[in-house]
Amino acid sequence: MPSNVQGGKAFGLLKEQQRSKLEEINKEYLEDQKYRDEEDLPEKLEGLKNKYSEFDLNDQGEIDMMGLKRMMEKLGVPKTHLELKKMIVEVTGGSSSNTIDYRDFVKMMLGKRSAVLKLVLVFEDKANGAACKPDGPPPKRDISSLP
């Protein structure tokens, strides 16, 4: 087998490694006394893990400026470079080099402190959770029902 495999298989392995790393961190939170009163903690952590890995573009286990930019655009709230920098500092407390690692991300999402990123993500979840549109094709209408 060639050692320079490219494409799907290598990417799948990378994603798998990343997921198991995030799983380990999730376990820490599940065992942490500080979060034992948190409602539906396992489900919340699973959701956060999925959302996080969706935007960890370089698969280094951290969301960088481009990942955050893409996240905001996908959520329909594009931000400037400066706003993104502020958001990263807000989440990390200024400790990291322009990236958000998973621990900071979870701490932000479960914590009491309000951060722009948290507000956007919570809002997006609520918007997606409320299914306003009925499924399937629209009901048949006849001429008499038209205004």
RAGI-V136246 format. One record per helix or strand. SS is the DSSP state (alpha for helix, beta for strand). FROM is the first residue (numbers start at 1). TO is the last residue. Records with the same first field share a line. If there is no record, write none. Layout:
# RAGI-V136246
SS->FROM-TO  FROM-TO
This chain:
# RAGI-V136246
alpha->8-31  33-35  41-55  65-74  81-92  102-110  116-129  143-145
beta->62-63  100-101
